[in-house]
Structures are given as structure tokens and as C-alpha cells.
């Protein structure tokens, strides 16, 4: 399976009858999956369809889906209300018989409320139903494009993560061969500590000497940490190669990497080993940052 990023963007267009519409989908990082839909009046039933389809294809990330709909204006129906017009003309005749006045003009008659009625076109239920179906299809198209974009970004992320794992492996090998881990270096450090202990103590304390020797030997031994790092490297490569929604698993591995590298740094009694550990810590941080974008 391919790796997928949690970020992406897609847009699709559609039309049905007098309707034209546009979907915009935007996906961002999140711990779980959430779809937030904005729909115009009359298209509310599409939310259930959108959540079902998105839930089938996505497992993590917050997706914002917005539907813009436009309806072409149909010609309005204009008619003269003859009852109102006759009443107005009759009233005008009465008035003109009492005073010297001209007959009302057409402009004047049209300006009188109720003489002319404008009827807006009624919606067609079949047209509306067809538009909702077409909008649902357009959502599916936008969702497919979003999934494709997330996979493209996921492929790039996989390459970056593989590079970081390779860098950790190289640094781990460098730490393993650090001069401070060689037996002669450990012996020299132990001899130095023993000499210091004997010079600063009035009385020879064999127990303390033994404790110091054990402490020095323990701090110099990072074999277990390096073995666990090697195990994490193998697991990370296996997960990346397998693909699918592995973001949470890789995030856990990143934390384990961080723990082992920190232990190596704390045990270091050699400047080269310390620098190698710090470099490894930096790479692990980069690895974890990229993992946060992975589904």
C-alpha cells in the first residue's frame, strides 16, 4: 500500500439543469479523522453521503469540504391584475369628473402597487433532485483527487523518512566505533578516575573504588542502546515499505529512537561520541517532524 500525507487540496465542478456547483476540499493534519462540511440550503442531505465516502477512503486528518451552488435565473412571469386596474381606472374617472384632470398615463398606472404582478418561477422538484445527485458525484470526484494528492505527498514523505532512517543508521555505526568505546580508552578513563580517587582520599575505600569502576564501565557501555536503535531502524523500514496508515506507529518509533539516543548522549564520556549522539538526535527530530504529516 502507498503512504499518504494528511495534507491536500482538491476542487471539482459540475452542472445539472439550471444549477452549477463547485466543491473545494482541504485536508490538514489531525490525530484522528474529521470531515467538516458547509452546504447551501437545499443540499443538506449531501452531508451524510460525504461523510460516508470520506470515511471509507481516509483514516486521519481533518477535511474541510465546501460546496458553492449557483442557479441560473429563469424568466419571471408578469401579468396585469385586471381587477385592480379596473378599480384604479374607475376611481380615476370619478376624480376627473369632479376636477379638471388628465387621464392617468401608462407609467403612472404601472407604478400603482398591485396593478402589475411579478411571479418568480417555482422550483422544479425533479431538477433539484437531479442537482443533488450530480453534486454528490462531483464530491466523489473531488475526494478522489484529494486522495491522489495525499498519496503523491505520501510518496515524497516516504523517501524523506527513508533518508532519515539511513542517516540514523550511519550515525549509530559511527557511535559504535567511537574512540571512547574502545577497551583501551575505557581502561585509561578508569585508571584516571582511580588515581583521582586515591589522591583525594585519606583512606583507601575499596567499596567506593568498586562503585566508581562499575559506574565508568556502565556509562561507557551503550551496546544495548545501539542494539535497540538497530531494531527500531529495521521496524521503521518495514513499516515504510508496507505503507498504509502507519503514521501513529512511526510516531511511536520516533519516540523510542529519541529515548535511546538521549541515553547514549547521557552515557557519553567522549567528545566524539557526544557529537555523534547530538547529530543523531537532530536527525531523529527531523524524522519525527515529517512523521506528523503522515496518515
N, C-alpha and C positions, 0 to 999 in steps of 0.2 A: 504494500500500500504506500501511497505517496504521503509525504509530510505536508501539513497545511499550516499556514500562518493564521493568526486570528484577525489580521487586518486586511481590509479590501474595500473596493468600491465598484458598483455596477449601476448601469442605467438602461432602461428599456422603454420603448414606445409602442403604442397600439392605438387602434381606432375601431369603432363599431357604430354604424349608423351616424347620428349627429355627434357622437362622443369621440373625443381624442384624449388620450391619457399618457402619463409618464410616471414610471417608477424610478425612485432613487434609493439604493441600498448602500449603507455604510456599516462596516464592521470594525470593532475596536476590541482591544484586549479585555478579558474579564476572567474571573475564577471559574465561573460556570457559563451556562448558556441562557441568553435572554433576547427576546425579539420585541421591539417596541414599534408599534405601527401607528401611523397617522393617516386617517382615511376621511374623505369628504362625505357629507350627508348622502345617504342612499347606497353607500358602498360598504357599510359596516360589517356585513356578513363575510367579507373577504378576510377579516382578521383570523377567523378560525382556519381557513384554508392556508393562509400564510404561515401561521404557527405550526400547523401540521407538516407542511412541506419543509420548512426550515429545520424543524426538529428532526426530520429524517436524514438530513444531509450534514448538519452541524452539531457539534457536541460542546464547543466552548466559544466564548466571545459574545459581546453584546452587539446585536444588529439593529440598526435604525432603518425602518422602511417607511418611505413617504410616497403617497400617491397623489398626483395632481391631475384633476379632471377638468376638461372644458367641454361645453355643449354648444354646438352651433345654434344660433337663434333662428327659429322658424318664423315665418311671416305671421304677424298678428292679424286677427280678423277685426275689421272696422265696420260698424253698422250704425245707421241712424235710428234713434228711438223715436218712431213717428208719433207716439202718444205724447211724449214730452215736447216734440217740435210743434205739433198742432196746438198744444196748450199755450206754448210761447207765442205763436202767431195770433191766436185768438186774443191773448192778453194785449199784444201789440196793437191789434185792430181797435180794441176798446180804448186804449190810451190815445191812439191817433184820432179817434172820433171826438175826443174831448179837448185835445190840444193840437196845435198846428205842428205836426212832426212828420218826418220822412219815414218810409218803411224801413225796417231793420235790414242791414246788409248781411250777406252770407258770412263774412268774417265775424260779425257780431253774433250771429246765431250759433256758429261753431264754438264760440268762446263760452257759451252758456253751458254750465255743468249739466250733464245728463242728456244733452241733445245727441252727442256722438259717444258711442260706447266702443272701447277697445278691449277685445278679448284675447288674453295671452293663450298660446297653444297649450293644450293639455299634454302631459307626458304620456308616452306610449309604454305600457307595462312590458310588452314583448321587447321593445327596443332597450328598455332599462335592464331587463334580464339578460339579453344578449351582451350588453355592455359590461355587466358584472362578470360574465363568463370570459369575455375577451380580456378583461383586466386581470383575472386570475391567471390566464395563460401568460400574459405579459409579466406577471410576478414570477412565474416559474422560469421564464427566460432570464430575467434579471438575477434570480437566485443562482441559476446555473453559471452565469457569468461571474458572479461573486465567488462561488466555489472554485471555479477555474483560476481566478486571480489569486485566491488564498493558496491554492496548490502551487502556482508558479512561485509565489513568495516563499512557500514552504520548501521548495526545492533549493532555492538560494540559501535559506536558513540552514538546511541540512549540510550544504557544502561548507558554510562558515563554521558550524558546530564540529564537523569532522576535522577541519583545520585546527580548531582549538584543542580537540582531544589529542591530535597528533603532537601539538606543542606541549601539552601536559606530559605526554609520554616521553618526549625528548628531554624535558627538564627533569623528570623523575629519574631517567637514566643518568643524567648529569649529576643529580644529587647522590645517586648510588655510588658513583665513582669519585665523589668529592674527597680531597686530601684529608679532611678532618675525620673521615670514617675509616681510614686505613689503620690497621692494628698498631703500627709504629707511632702514629700520631696520637692514638688513644693512650698508649704506654707513656709517651712523653708528657701528655697532659696529666696523667695520673701521677707520674713522678714529680712534676712541678707542684701539684696540689699537696702531695705527701711532704715534700720539702718545706713548703709554706706552713703546713700544719705543725711540723716538728720545730720549726724556727720560732713560731709564735706561741708555743705551748711549753709551760714549765715542766709538765709531766707527760710522758708518753701515754696516750689513751688508745689502746688497741681497738676498742669498740668504735670510737669516733673515726679512726683510720679506716676501719672496715666500711662504715657508713659512707664515708667520702668516696671510697673506691667504688662501691656499688652505685652511688649516685652518678659518678662520672661515666661509668660503663653504661648505665641505663640511658643517660642523656645522649650518649654517642650512638646508641643503637636505634635506628629508625627503620629497621628491617620490616617490622610489622606494618608500619605506616605505608612504606613503599609497596608492600605486597597488596595492601588493601587498595591503594591507588591504582595498581595494575588491574585489580579485579574490577574496579569502577570503570576503568578505561574500556575493558572488554564488554561490560554491560552497556555502556554508552554506545559503543559501535554497533552492538547487536540491536539495540532499540532504534537507532537511526536507520540501520539497514532494513529493519522490519517495517518502519513507517507507521502511519495511522495516527490517532490521537495520543501521543506519548508525552505531551508537554509536562503533565504532572509528575510522571515517572522521572523524566530528565531533571526536573527541578529538584526532586528528592536526591538524585545522584549528585547534582551540583552542590547541595548542602553537605553531602558526605565527602566530596572532594575537598570542600572548604575546611571541614573538620580535620581531615588527615594532614592537609598542607599546613594548617595552623600548628598542629602538633609537631610536625617536622621543624618548623621555624622555632618553636619554643625549646626544642631539644638541641638546637644547633649550638656547637661550640667552635664553629669555624666560619670565618667571614664569607668564604666562597659558598659554603652550604647555605648560609643565611641569605645571601643574594639570590641564589638559585630558588630557595623557598619563596622569597618575596616575588620573584618573577613568575613562579608557578601560581602563586596566589592571585596575581594580576590577571593571568590567563583564565583562571577559574572564574573570576568575577566577570570577565567578558563572556565566558561560556554561559553563565547564569543569566546575564542580561539578555542574551539572544534567546535563551530558552523561554523567557517570559512572553515572547511573541508567538510561541508555538502552540497550536491547538492541543 
